[in-house]
Amino acid sequence: MSQQIQCLKCNVEMKLGPVEATYLNSKFPVQLLKCPKCGLVYIPEELARGKMLEVEKALEDK
Ligand SMILES: [Zn+2]
C-alpha cells in the first residue's frame, strides 16, 4: 500500500526521508514524507495525535 502525497505549494511528490523531530526539547530522527523542493514535512495524523510521544517513552524506558 503506497500513498502518494504532494506538496501543496510546489505540486511535487513528497519523498520519505530522515527528518529531525523535536519533542520536549529533545531531538530524534524519524522517517517522514518531505518535499524535495521547499523542505515542507508532512506530519501524519497519527503522529500529530501523540504517537511521537509513545515512541519517545519507549526509548526512555530502556
Ligand atoms: Zn514544496
PDB file of the backbone (N, CA, C, O) and the ligand in Angstrom, with CONECT records:
HET     ZN  A 101       1
ATOM      1  N   MET A   1       0.855  -1.191   0.000  1.00  0.00           N
ATOM      2  CA  MET A   1       0.000   0.000   0.000  1.00  0.00           C
ATOM      3  C   MET A   1       0.891   1.242   0.000  1.00  0.00           C
ATOM      4  O   MET A   1       1.573   1.525   0.985  1.00  0.00           O
ATOM      5  N   SER A   2       0.882   1.956  -1.078  1.00  0.00           N
ATOM      6  CA  SER A   2       1.696   3.170  -1.104  1.00  0.00           C
ATOM      7  C   SER A   2       0.816   4.387  -1.311  1.00  0.00           C
ATOM      8  O   SER A   2      -0.096   4.400  -2.138  1.00  0.00           O
ATOM      9  N   GLN A   3       1.118   5.384  -0.546  1.00  0.00           N
ATOM     10  CA  GLN A   3       0.322   6.593  -0.552  1.00  0.00           C
ATOM     11  C   GLN A   3       1.169   7.709  -1.145  1.00  0.00           C
ATOM     12  O   GLN A   3       2.304   7.932  -0.724  1.00  0.00           O
ATOM     13  N   GLN A   4       0.612   8.400  -2.116  1.00  0.00           N
ATOM     14  CA  GLN A   4       1.368   9.500  -2.704  1.00  0.00           C
ATOM     15  C   GLN A   4       0.802  10.818  -2.213  1.00  0.00           C
ATOM     16  O   GLN A   4      -0.383  11.113  -2.368  1.00  0.00           O
ATOM     17  N   ILE A   5       1.664  11.576  -1.634  1.00  0.00           N
ATOM     18  CA  ILE A   5       1.242  12.867  -1.106  1.00  0.00           C
ATOM     19  C   ILE A   5       2.054  13.957  -1.788  1.00  0.00           C
ATOM     20  O   ILE A   5       3.277  13.873  -1.897  1.00  0.00           O
ATOM     21  N   GLN A   6       1.354  14.965  -2.236  1.00  0.00           N
ATOM     22  CA  GLN A   6       2.035  16.050  -2.928  1.00  0.00           C
ATOM     23  C   GLN A   6       2.110  17.291  -2.052  1.00  0.00           C
ATOM     24  O   GLN A   6       1.226  17.559  -1.239  1.00  0.00           O
ATOM     25  N   CYS A   7       3.184  18.034  -2.240  1.00  0.00           N
ATOM     26  CA  CYS A   7       3.328  19.312  -1.556  1.00  0.00           C
ATOM     27  C   CYS A   7       2.315  20.282  -2.167  1.00  0.00           C
ATOM     28  O   CYS A   7       2.231  20.428  -3.387  1.00  0.00           O
ATOM     29  N   LEU A   8       1.562  20.930  -1.309  1.00  0.00           N
ATOM     30  CA  LEU A   8       0.521  21.844  -1.789  1.00  0.00           C
ATOM     31  C   LEU A   8       1.119  23.082  -2.458  1.00  0.00           C
ATOM     32  O   LEU A   8       0.503  23.684  -3.337  1.00  0.00           O
ATOM     33  N   LYS A   9       2.307  23.446  -2.036  1.00  0.00           N
ATOM     34  CA  LYS A   9       2.955  24.637  -2.596  1.00  0.00           C
ATOM     35  C   LYS A   9       3.568  24.352  -3.953  1.00  0.00           C
ATOM     36  O   LYS A   9       3.353  25.098  -4.908  1.00  0.00           O
ATOM     37  N   CYS A  10       4.332  23.273  -4.038  1.00  0.00           N
ATOM     38  CA  CYS A  10       5.159  23.033  -5.228  1.00  0.00           C
ATOM     39  C   CYS A  10       4.537  22.045  -6.204  1.00  0.00           C
ATOM     40  O   CYS A  10       4.976  21.946  -7.350  1.00  0.00           O
ATOM     41  N   ASN A  11       3.511  21.308  -5.757  1.00  0.00           N
ATOM     42  CA  ASN A  11       2.900  20.302  -6.624  1.00  0.00           C
ATOM     43  C   ASN A  11       3.871  19.202  -7.023  1.00  0.00           C
ATOM     44  O   ASN A  11       3.765  18.649  -8.118  1.00  0.00           O
ATOM     45  N   VAL A  12       4.805  18.883  -6.157  1.00  0.00           N
ATOM     46  CA  VAL A  12       5.703  17.767  -6.421  1.00  0.00           C
ATOM     47  C   VAL A  12       5.459  16.683  -5.372  1.00  0.00           C
ATOM     48  O   VAL A  12       4.995  16.957  -4.266  1.00  0.00           O
ATOM     49  N   GLU A  13       5.783  15.453  -5.747  1.00  0.00           N
ATOM     50  CA  GLU A  13       5.552  14.329  -4.847  1.00  0.00           C
ATOM     51  C   GLU A  13       6.534  14.371  -3.677  1.00  0.00           C
ATOM     52  O   GLU A  13       7.735  14.567  -3.864  1.00  0.00           O
ATOM     53  N   MET A  14       6.009  14.186  -2.487  1.00  0.00           N
ATOM     54  CA  MET A  14       6.864  14.204  -1.310  1.00  0.00           C
ATOM     55  C   MET A  14       7.554  12.854  -1.152  1.00  0.00           C
ATOM     56  O   MET A  14       6.974  11.805  -1.432  1.00  0.00           O
ATOM     57  N   LYS A  15       8.794  12.904  -0.701  1.00  0.00           N
ATOM     58  CA  LYS A  15       9.596  11.683  -0.585  1.00  0.00           C
ATOM     59  C   LYS A  15       9.904  11.380   0.874  1.00  0.00           C
ATOM     60  O   LYS A  15      10.085  12.277   1.698  1.00  0.00           O
ATOM     61  N   LEU A  16       9.956  10.078   1.163  1.00  0.00           N
ATOM     62  CA  LEU A  16      10.267   9.662   2.522  1.00  0.00           C
ATOM     63  C   LEU A  16      11.755   9.869   2.805  1.00  0.00           C
ATOM     64  O   LEU A  16      12.610   9.484   2.007  1.00  0.00           O
ATOM     65  N   GLY A  17      12.041  10.463   3.917  1.00  0.00           N
ATOM     66  CA  GLY A  17      13.436  10.692   4.261  1.00  0.00           C
ATOM     67  C   GLY A  17      13.596  11.008   5.729  1.00  0.00           C
ATOM     68  O   GLY A  17      12.611  11.236   6.431  1.00  0.00           O
ATOM     69  N   PRO A  18      14.828  11.023   6.196  1.00  0.00           N
ATOM     70  CA  PRO A  18      15.075  11.305   7.611  1.00  0.00           C
ATOM     71  C   PRO A  18      14.813  12.769   7.951  1.00  0.00           C
ATOM     72  O   PRO A  18      15.285  13.681   7.272  1.00  0.00           O
ATOM     73  N   VAL A  19      14.051  12.963   9.013  1.00  0.00           N
ATOM     74  CA  VAL A  19      13.707  14.301   9.465  1.00  0.00           C
ATOM     75  C   VAL A  19      13.990  14.367  10.953  1.00  0.00           C
ATOM     76  O   VAL A  19      13.769  13.399  11.680  1.00  0.00           O
ATOM     77  N   GLU A  20      14.472  15.494  11.393  1.00  0.00           N
ATOM     78  CA  GLU A  20      14.731  15.635  12.820  1.00  0.00           C
ATOM     79  C   GLU A  20      13.486  16.187  13.503  1.00  0.00           C
ATOM     80  O   GLU A  20      13.067  17.314  13.241  1.00  0.00           O
ATOM     81  N   ALA A  21      12.915  15.393  14.366  1.00  0.00           N
ATOM     82  CA  ALA A  21      11.723  15.820  15.084  1.00  0.00           C
ATOM     83  C   ALA A  21      12.117  16.314  16.470  1.00  0.00           C
ATOM     84  O   ALA A  21      13.079  15.834  17.070  1.00  0.00           O
ATOM     85  N   THR A  22      11.369  17.262  16.954  1.00  0.00           N
ATOM     86  CA  THR A  22      11.658  17.797  18.282  1.00  0.00           C
ATOM     87  C   THR A  22      10.460  17.575  19.186  1.00  0.00           C
ATOM     88  O   THR A  22       9.335  17.922  18.825  1.00  0.00           O
ATOM     89  N   TYR A  23      10.685  17.015  20.324  1.00  0.00           N
ATOM     90  CA  TYR A  23       9.631  16.853  21.300  1.00  0.00           C
ATOM     91  C   TYR A  23      10.182  17.115  22.692  1.00  0.00           C
ATOM     92  O   TYR A  23      11.142  16.469  23.113  1.00  0.00           O
ATOM     93  N   LEU A  24       9.594  18.039  23.394  1.00  0.00           N
ATOM     94  CA  LEU A  24      10.045  18.407  24.744  1.00  0.00           C
ATOM     95  C   LEU A  24      11.547  18.672  24.790  1.00  0.00           C
ATOM     96  O   LEU A  24      12.268  18.140  25.635  1.00  0.00           O
ATOM     97  N   ASN A  25      11.990  19.499  23.870  1.00  0.00           N
ATOM     98  CA  ASN A  25      13.385  19.936  23.809  1.00  0.00           C
ATOM     99  C   ASN A  25      14.385  18.844  23.461  1.00  0.00           C
ATOM    100  O   ASN A  25      15.592  19.085  23.503  1.00  0.00           O
ATOM    101  N   SER A  26      13.920  17.661  23.122  1.00  0.00           N
ATOM    102  CA  SER A  26      14.877  16.661  22.689  1.00  0.00           C
ATOM    103  C   SER A  26      14.636  16.336  21.224  1.00  0.00           C
ATOM    104  O   SER A  26      13.497  16.268  20.763  1.00  0.00           O
ATOM    105  N   LYS A  27      15.720  16.139  20.511  1.00  0.00           N
ATOM    106  CA  LYS A  27      15.614  15.865  19.085  1.00  0.00           C
ATOM    107  C   LYS A  27      15.841  14.390  18.819  1.00  0.00           C
ATOM    108  O   LYS A  27      16.681  13.746  19.448  1.00  0.00           O
ATOM    109  N   PHE A  28      15.076  13.871  17.877  1.00  0.00           N
ATOM    110  CA  PHE A  28      15.304  12.494  17.475  1.00  0.00           C
ATOM    111  C   PHE A  28      14.905  12.316  16.017  1.00  0.00           C
ATOM    112  O   PHE A  28      13.982  12.979  15.544  1.00  0.00           O
ATOM    113  N   PRO A  29      15.582  11.435  15.304  1.00  0.00           N
ATOM    114  CA  PRO A  29      15.320  11.267  13.874  1.00  0.00           C
ATOM    115  C   PRO A  29      14.109  10.374  13.619  1.00  0.00           C
ATOM    116  O   PRO A  29      13.918   9.353  14.279  1.00  0.00           O
ATOM    117  N   VAL A  30      13.305  10.781  12.653  1.00  0.00           N
ATOM    118  CA  VAL A  30      12.178   9.961  12.213  1.00  0.00           C
ATOM    119  C   VAL A  30      12.143   9.976  10.692  1.00  0.00           C
ATOM    120  O   VAL A  30      12.700  10.872  10.058  1.00  0.00           O
ATOM    121  N   GLN A  31      11.487   8.982  10.116  1.00  0.00           N
ATOM    122  CA  GLN A  31      11.316   8.929   8.666  1.00  0.00           C
ATOM    123  C   GLN A  31       9.955   9.518   8.327  1.00  0.00           C
ATOM    124  O   GLN A  31       8.915   8.976   8.699  1.00  0.00           O
ATOM    125  N   LEU A  32       9.983  10.635   7.615  1.00  0.00           N
ATOM    126  CA  LEU A  32       8.728  11.273   7.245  1.00  0.00           C
ATOM    127  C   LEU A  32       8.764  11.713   5.797  1.00  0.00           C
ATOM    128  O   LEU A  32       9.828  11.809   5.186  1.00  0.00           O
ATOM    129  N   LEU A  33       7.580  11.980   5.254  1.00  0.00           N
ATOM    130  CA  LEU A  33       7.493  12.498   3.896  1.00  0.00           C
ATOM    131  C   LEU A  33       7.889  13.966   3.884  1.00  0.00           C
ATOM    132  O   LEU A  33       7.443  14.761   4.710  1.00  0.00           O
ATOM    133  N   LYS A  34       8.733  14.297   2.929  1.00  0.00           N
ATOM    134  CA  LYS A  34       9.277  15.638   2.869  1.00  0.00           C
ATOM    135  C   LYS A  34       9.295  16.121   1.432  1.00  0.00           C
ATOM    136  O   LYS A  34       9.550  15.344   0.512  1.00  0.00           O
ATOM    137  N   CYS A  35       9.028  17.393   1.242  1.00  0.00           N
ATOM    138  CA  CYS A  35       9.063  17.967  -0.098  1.00  0.00           C
ATOM    139  C   CYS A  35      10.515  18.215  -0.499  1.00  0.00           C
ATOM    140  O   CYS A  35      11.241  18.909   0.213  1.00  0.00           O
ATOM    141  N   PRO A  36      10.947  17.655  -1.634  1.00  0.00           N
ATOM    142  CA  PRO A  36      12.335  17.842  -2.067  1.00  0.00           C
ATOM    143  C   PRO A  36      12.629  19.276  -2.495  1.00  0.00           C
ATOM    144  O   PRO A  36      13.791  19.671  -2.588  1.00  0.00           O
ATOM    145  N   LYS A  37      11.593  20.046  -2.754  1.00  0.00           N
ATOM    146  CA  LYS A  37      11.806  21.430  -3.208  1.00  0.00           C
ATOM    147  C   LYS A  37      11.884  22.418  -2.063  1.00  0.00           C
ATOM    148  O   LYS A  37      12.883  23.119  -1.904  1.00  0.00           O
ATOM    149  N   CYS A  38      10.811  22.474  -1.251  1.00  0.00           N
ATOM    150  CA  CYS A  38      10.771  23.513  -0.219  1.00  0.00           C
ATOM    151  C   CYS A  38      11.075  22.962   1.174  1.00  0.00           C
ATOM    152  O   CYS A  38      11.235  23.729   2.123  1.00  0.00           O
ATOM    153  N   GLY A  39      11.154  21.635   1.300  1.00  0.00           N
ATOM    154  CA  GLY A  39      11.525  21.064   2.585  1.00  0.00           C
ATOM    155  C   GLY A  39      10.372  20.926   3.563  1.00  0.00           C
ATOM    156  O   GLY A  39      10.580  20.595   4.731  1.00  0.00           O
ATOM    157  N   LEU A  40       9.157  21.179   3.095  1.00  0.00           N
ATOM    158  CA  LEU A  40       7.981  21.032   3.948  1.00  0.00           C
ATOM    159  C   LEU A  40       7.822  19.568   4.356  1.00  0.00           C
ATOM    160  O   LEU A  40       7.950  18.672   3.522  1.00  0.00           O
ATOM    161  N   VAL A  41       7.546  19.329   5.626  1.00  0.00           N
ATOM    162  CA  VAL A  41       7.410  17.969   6.129  1.00  0.00           C
ATOM    163  C   VAL A  41       5.943  17.650   6.348  1.00  0.00           C
ATOM    164  O   VAL A  41       5.201  18.421   6.956  1.00  0.00           O
ATOM    165  N   TYR A  42       5.543  16.490   5.835  1.00  0.00           N
ATOM    166  CA  TYR A  42       4.166  16.062   6.050  1.00  0.00           C
ATOM    167  C   TYR A  42       4.069  15.299   7.361  1.00  0.00           C
ATOM    168  O   TYR A  42       4.744  14.285   7.541  1.00  0.00           O
ATOM    169  N   ILE A  43       3.238  15.775   8.273  1.00  0.00           N
ATOM    170  CA  ILE A  43       3.063  15.106   9.559  1.00  0.00           C
ATOM    171  C   ILE A  43       1.796  14.260   9.497  1.00  0.00           C
ATOM    172  O   ILE A  43       0.691  14.795   9.396  1.00  0.00           O
ATOM    173  N   PRO A  44       1.957  12.942   9.558  1.00  0.00           N
ATOM    174  CA  PRO A  44       0.769  12.081   9.532  1.00  0.00           C
ATOM    175  C   PRO A  44      -0.103  12.327  10.756  1.00  0.00           C
ATOM    176  O   PRO A  44       0.383  12.715  11.818  1.00  0.00           O
ATOM    177  N   GLU A  45      -1.383  12.096  10.587  1.00  0.00           N
ATOM    178  CA  GLU A  45      -2.340  12.376  11.652  1.00  0.00           C
ATOM    179  C   GLU A  45      -2.008  11.595  12.928  1.00  0.00           C
ATOM    180  O   GLU A  45      -2.134  12.113  14.037  1.00  0.00           O
ATOM    181  N   GLU A  46      -1.588  10.362  12.753  1.00  0.00           N
ATOM    182  CA  GLU A  46      -1.296   9.528  13.926  1.00  0.00           C
ATOM    183  C   GLU A  46      -0.109  10.070  14.719  1.00  0.00           C
ATOM    184  O   GLU A  46      -0.039   9.929  15.940  1.00  0.00           O
ATOM    185  N   LEU A  47       0.816  10.690  14.002  1.00  0.00           N
ATOM    186  CA  LEU A  47       1.972  11.260  14.672  1.00  0.00           C
ATOM    187  C   LEU A  47       1.572  12.537  15.407  1.00  0.00           C
ATOM    188  O   LEU A  47       2.021  12.801  16.523  1.00  0.00           O
ATOM    189  N   ALA A  48       0.725  13.314  14.757  1.00  0.00           N
ATOM    190  CA  ALA A  48       0.269  14.567  15.357  1.00  0.00           C
ATOM    191  C   ALA A  48      -0.586  14.295  16.589  1.00  0.00           C
ATOM    192  O   ALA A  48      -0.668  15.128  17.492  1.00  0.00           O
ATOM    193  N   ARG A  49      -1.216  13.135  16.620  1.00  0.00           N
ATOM    194  CA  ARG A  49      -2.103  12.810  17.742  1.00  0.00           C
ATOM    195  C   ARG A  49      -1.351  12.300  18.952  1.00  0.00           C
ATOM    196  O   ARG A  49      -1.970  12.029  19.981  1.00  0.00           O
ATOM    197  N   GLY A  50      -0.043  12.160  18.868  1.00  0.00           N
ATOM    198  CA  GLY A  50       0.711  11.792  20.055  1.00  0.00           C
ATOM    199  C   GLY A  50       1.462  10.481  19.976  1.00  0.00           C
ATOM    200  O   GLY A  50       1.968   9.990  20.985  1.00  0.00           O
ATOM    201  N   LYS A  51       1.540   9.907  18.779  1.00  0.00           N
ATOM    202  CA  LYS A  51       2.299   8.673  18.668  1.00  0.00           C
ATOM    203  C   LYS A  51       3.789   8.939  18.881  1.00  0.00           C
ATOM    204  O   LYS A  51       4.542   8.075  19.329  1.00  0.00           O
ATOM    205  N   MET A  52       4.179  10.157  18.545  1.00  0.00           N
ATOM    206  CA  MET A  52       5.568  10.556  18.735  1.00  0.00           C
ATOM    207  C   MET A  52       5.947  10.466  20.206  1.00  0.00           C
ATOM    208  O   MET A  52       7.064  10.088  20.558  1.00  0.00           O
ATOM    209  N   LEU A  53       4.998  10.818  21.049  1.00  0.00           N
ATOM    210  CA  LEU A  53       5.229  10.759  22.481  1.00  0.00           C
ATOM    211  C   LEU A  53       5.466   9.318  22.918  1.00  0.00           C
ATOM    212  O   LEU A  53       6.347   9.048  23.735  1.00  0.00           O
ATOM    213  N   GLU A  54       4.679   8.399  22.374  1.00  0.00           N
ATOM    214  CA  GLU A  54       4.836   6.994  22.734  1.00  0.00           C
ATOM    215  C   GLU A  54       6.186   6.458  22.291  1.00  0.00           C
ATOM    216  O   GLU A  54       6.823   5.675  22.995  1.00  0.00           O
ATOM    217  N   VAL A  55       6.611   6.896  21.108  1.00  0.00           N
ATOM    218  CA  VAL A  55       7.903   6.459  20.599  1.00  0.00           C
ATOM    219  C   VAL A  55       9.010   6.888  21.542  1.00  0.00           C
ATOM    220  O   VAL A  55       9.928   6.124  21.840  1.00  0.00           O
ATOM    221  N   GLU A  56       8.905   8.128  22.005  1.00  0.00           N
ATOM    222  CA  GLU A  56       9.952   8.617  22.867  1.00  0.00           C
ATOM    223  C   GLU A  56       9.915   7.948  24.232  1.00  0.00           C
ATOM    224  O   GLU A  56      10.960   7.674  24.822  1.00  0.00           O
ATOM    225  N   LYS A  57       8.713   7.686  24.735  1.00  0.00           N
ATOM    226  CA  LYS A  57       8.587   6.981  26.007  1.00  0.00           C
ATOM    227  C   LYS A  57       9.225   5.610  25.942  1.00  0.00           C
ATOM    228  O   LYS A  57       9.903   5.174  26.872  1.00  0.00           O
ATOM    229  N   ALA A  58       8.994   4.937  24.821  1.00  0.00           N
ATOM    230  CA  ALA A  58       9.540   3.597  24.648  1.00  0.00           C
ATOM    231  C   ALA A  58      11.064   3.639  24.690  1.00  0.00           C
ATOM    232  O   ALA A  58      11.707   2.716  25.190  1.00  0.00           O
ATOM    233  N   LEU A  59      11.629   4.713  24.162  1.00  0.00           N
ATOM    234  CA  LEU A  59      13.088   4.825  24.186  1.00  0.00           C
ATOM    235  C   LEU A  59      13.595   5.097  25.594  1.00  0.00           C
ATOM    236  O   LEU A  59      14.637   4.585  26.002  1.00  0.00           O
ATOM    237  N   GLU A  60      12.856   5.896  26.319  1.00  0.00           N
ATOM    238  CA  GLU A  60      13.298   6.266  27.666  1.00  0.00           C
ATOM    239  C   GLU A  60      13.209   5.111  28.658  1.00  0.00           C
ATOM    240  O   GLU A  60      13.992   5.031  29.604  1.00  0.00           O
ATOM    241  N   ASP A  61      12.262   4.231  28.436  1.00  0.00           N
ATOM    242  CA  ASP A  61      12.056   3.135  29.385  1.00  0.00           C
ATOM    243  C   ASP A  61      13.213   2.155  29.443  1.00  0.00           C
ATOM    244  O   ASP A  61      13.325   1.375  30.389  1.00  0.00           O
ATOM    245  N   LYS A  62      14.076   2.191  28.432  1.00  0.00           N
ATOM    246  CA  LYS A  62      15.157   1.203  28.395  1.00  0.00           C
ATOM    247  C   LYS A  62      16.248   1.496  29.414  1.00  0.00           C
ATOM    248  O   LYS A  62      17.226   0.753  29.503  1.00  0.00           O
TER     249      LYS A  62
HETATM  250 ZN    ZN A 101       7.172  22.049  -1.542  1.00  0.00          ZN2+
END
